[in-house]
Amino acid sequence: MTSDLTKRIAQLRDQLGDGGLRVVDFLALHPTEASVFSAREIADRAGVSDATVVRTVKQLGYSGLAEMRRAAAAMLNPVRDPEQTLAEHLVRSDDGGRLLDRIGLDAAQLARALPRAVPAEVFETATRILADAGHALIVGYGSAQPVADALALGLRRIGRTASATSLTGYNFADELGQLSAASALVLVAPLRHVREHDVAISEAARAGCPVVVITEVLASHFADRVETILVTPSTENTLTGPPVVQLMLVDALLLAVAATDPDRALEGWRTTNRLRTEIVGGNMDVPLNRSNAARVTRAQPDATRGR
């Protein structure tokens, strides 16, 4: 499961001021340093005072720096067991009639937390990398695969060249062979760190290709090896999973990239719509006609009786 420190940060974020947020962002993104740094060293890196560091540590519920350091060390190898997560969700969702309400509230909470979790400068760096790329390769495994697919498809529709992959092992080598200095590599890795991620980052470094990581708990695993890391809000205590908030982030990135070159984005959609029309020979959607729909609805019971 996600570390105790990650939980506490997620629960406290909305109550912190700017200084406190800088401290917890440093702790979340740099647990290796946080596990050994003094209050002064953390303060220097976070751009706050010693007193702010000590106060924030206390707000997180720790007795002092020593206890916080132990919690930071525990962050270095986070593992969230899917079976245990499901068991906890089943316990918390015993009122089935209110389940949609609960999930909706959780999703709204994540949406509110997203802008604070991703600093503007980090978002702008990711946007620039995607906008400048001649080709973007987006990698996502398991539940991250639909997020990778959505980002690649969205980029193509606004006139960019992009592809998504969930290949592993030997087959992944063919995907990495596409990387060049004109590429961008995006790793959607919310919870699990696998060998393919490390090989991809190493290959991107050899090719001179910038790397963007989208994650929830693995920032410390990739820190100092990639250009930018977008850390999404914790889903530890929500019934919704990481893809919900990551897809919100993808929508924002796509709109931001499109805004860097609106003419190119609009032309991309014109091309898509033109090709759709040529392929189907007209409108691909069934025309919406309320009177026809009403007749079909009324006719259904009779059709059922006739079977």
Stockholm file with secondary structure:
# STOCKHOLM 1.0

chainA/1-307         MTSDLTKRIAQLRDQLGDGGLRVVDFLALHPTEASVFSAREIADRAGVSDATVVRTVKQLGYSGLAEMRRAAAAMLNPVRDPEQTLAEHLVRSDDGGRLLDRIGLDAAQLARALPRAVPAEVFETATRILADAGHALIVGYGSAQPVADALALGLRRIGRTASATSLTGYNFADELGQLSAASALVLVAPLRHVREHDVAISEAARAGCPVVVITEVLASHFADRVETILVTPSTENTLTGPPVVQLMLVDALLLAVAATDPDRALEGWRTTNRLRTEIVGGNMDVPLNRSNAARVTRAQPDATRGR
#=GR chainA/1-307 SS CCCHHHHHHHHHGGGCCHHHHHHHHHHHHCHHHHTTCCHHHHHHHHTSCHHHHHHHHHHTTCSSHHHHHHHHHHTTSCCCCHHHHHHHHHHHTCCGGGHHHHHHHHHHHHHHHHHHHSCHHHHHHHHHHHHHCSEEEEEECGGGHHHHHHHHHHHHHTTCCEEEECCCHHHHHHHHTTCCTTEEEEEECSSCCCHHHHHHHHHHHHHTCCEEEEESSCHHHHTTTSSEEEECCCCTTSSSCHHHHHHHHHHHHHHHHHHHSHHHHHHHHHHHHHHHHHHHTSCCSCCCCHHHHHHHHHHHHHHHHTC
#=GC SS_cons         CCCHHHHHHHHHGGGCCHHHHHHHHHHHHCHHHHTTCCHHHHHHHHTSCHHHHHHHHHHTTCSSHHHHHHHHHHTTSCCCCHHHHHHHHHHHTCCGGGHHHHHHHHHHHHHHHHHHHSCHHHHHHHHHHHHHCSEEEEEECGGGHHHHHHHHHHHHHTTCCEEEECCCHHHHHHHHTTCCTTEEEEEECSSCCCHHHHHHHHHHHHHTCCEEEEESSCHHHHTTTSSEEEECCCCTTSSSCHHHHHHHHHHHHHHHHHHHSHHHHHHHHHHHHHHHHHHHTSCCSCCCCHHHHHHHHHHHHHHHHTC
//
